[in-house]
Amino acid sequence: MIKKNSVFTVMFLLLVTKLLGFWKLRIFAQLFGASHELDIFWAAFTIPDIIFMVLVAGSINAAIIPILSDVLYDKGKESFNRLFQQLTFLFFTITFVILVIVFLFTPQITSWIVTNEYAHSIFNMSYRISTADYDLFIKIFRIGLLSPLFLSVSGFITAYLQVKKQFFVTSLAPLFYNVAMIAGSYVFVLYTDLGVAGIAYAAVAGSVIHLLVQVPLLSKYYKEDKVEKLSLGGIFKEPNVIRAVKLATPRMLGVLGEQFNTVVNTFISFTLTAGALSAYRFAYSLHLFPVNIIGSAVAQVSLPDFAKYCTKNQNGKFRKAFNDSIQLALYLVFPIVAVMLVLRLPIVRLIYGTGAFDWQDTILTSWTLALLSISIIGQTVVQIVLRAFYALKNTWLPLLAITLGIVINLLGAYLFTNFFSHYYDWRPILEQVWVQVAQANGEGVMSVLKSFVGDMAKWMTTRGDSNYAVGGLALSLSLAYLVQMVVSLFLLNKKRKLISWNKSVYPTLLKVLNTLIMMLGMYFVFRLFDFQLDTSRTVYVIALTVITSIYGLISYLIGSKIFSPGEFAQVEKLLKSFGNRFRNGNNLN
């Protein structure tokens, strides 16, 4: 049984972190808009992000936390601290060496990224980055290489503290990272002549703060009178180090593949209209809101329980904990997906609609957000399924599902960006079909559809000029995660029977039905007030968003009392607990 109070505590901290993240992106939008200069910043930070994600972030949950947990409970605190020291030294050394090599070869890497004809022929890129951009690209690239250095150490401290079940401080670290980036962006951009490079310096400052926030609590738990002298040769003789590396390797490959997707999407975005990458990034950050808050919180809190039940071979408790985690995550994430789909335009306007971020940027970002929101369900479930695999000490099977998702994304990114680039060619055809069907006049519908299907091959293999092409990146990612979710669940169920009709499938279908009812009502409320209010004014956009969201929340809660009584009882209990604390606080005053 997962500790729901811990889940909601972590969710709250992640919520604050994400809100700060939106504020951070709003500042980016205010300072630069969806501009070519900001595109260069995102692209230049891609490789530093990949280095950290592959070497450190990809290993933490897959190998480091499970192995550290085993050593702590089997061999005690001394062995646990020694293994933590060894693993931190090993991964920091590897990260440092790779960063130095990349730093030295930054000009060559940059030249390949922006000018290599082979890369352009593969990804059908146009020469949107000119020679004048090289110096800025290289500068930001090299600044960005400092962040993984600090985050690598901070990531292992996070793993150490989470094994100790100290989730509060580990959730504060990314929160203060965003605070540092917000303050740094203001200082370095507005009060210096650094331009977009100021954001890069702010990111480095944030990574340092991310580390420093966790050091005091680490010093409380990590108390050793004697520090062991470490060497790479000695470390690789340790069985648990070898075990951790073996477990981490498949996950590293999976993360590398996922990051390769990011690189491909970055390349393809440069073939689209100006600012397409920034529009995609803005929408991508928005859609990660429920994934990072709900999926991450449930997955973090569930992993220790999963590992414990697997170690003790308590299959019944493992099955219950797994299904409880999935159902709680879906219960919380479905209404957010519904809100994003119905209110995508006002949400984007309220969060990013300032400064240089104009109406065209709003349209483009909201269009991308609608297609990306489909992936929220897949990403949320995949996080929990991966933790179940990690608890089983199996990191190779999920790599199969990840690989399939990567292939789908790569193919889809090419085909769908081409297809949506012909948006103004095929949309009138679909509108014609809809009008004929709506008027109960089916004459000619089949011939029009036949022509539409025949033209799809041409639309998917040639590039048009519509800026809606960026939606292809979003749709391909959504399909990739949905397929990865289904395949991962299938492989996990083959490994350990966890999924059943009564505990898994049927409750999910009821939640889907409740969500569809909520969305239908929200749509009519949205349209009603949209006609009544002057949405050119921010105050009315806020009113429209709040009214529609409140209706949706009430509808979902009423429906969940019927369709999801277990989760509804947990939410009701939580609300009563908050209410009692509030009343008690008032009584004390």
Buried (B, 14 or more C-beta within 10 A) or exposed (E): EBBBEBBBBBBEBBBBBBBBBBBBBBBBBBBBBBBBBBBBBBBBBBBBBBBBBBBBBBBBBBBBBBBBBBBBEEEEEEEBBBBBBBBBBBBBBBBEEBBEEBEEEBBEBBBEBBBEEEEBEEBBBEEBBEEEBBEBBBBBBBBBBBBBBBBBBBBBBBBBBBBBEBBEBBBBBBBBBBBBBBBBBBBBBEEEEBBBBBBBBBBBBBBBBBBBBBBEBBEEBBEEEEEEEBEEEEBEEBEBBEBBBBBBBBBBBBBBBBBBBBBBBBBBBBBBBBBBBBBBBBBBBBBBBBBBBBBBBBBBBBBBBBBBBBBEEEEEBBBBBBBBBBBBBBBBBBBBBBBBBBBBBBBBBBBBBBBBBEEEBBBBBBBBBBBBBBBBBBBBBBBBBBBBBBBBBBBBBBBBBBBBBBBBBBEBBBBBBBBBBBBEBBEEBEEBBEEBEEEEEEEEBEEBEEEBEEBEEEBBEEBBEBBBBBBBBBBBBBBBBBBBBBBBBEBBBEEBEBBEEEBBEEBBEBBBEBBEBBBEBBBEBBEEBBEEBEBEEEEBBEBBBEBBBEBBBEBBBBBBBEBBEEBBEBBBEEEEEEEEEEEEEEEEE
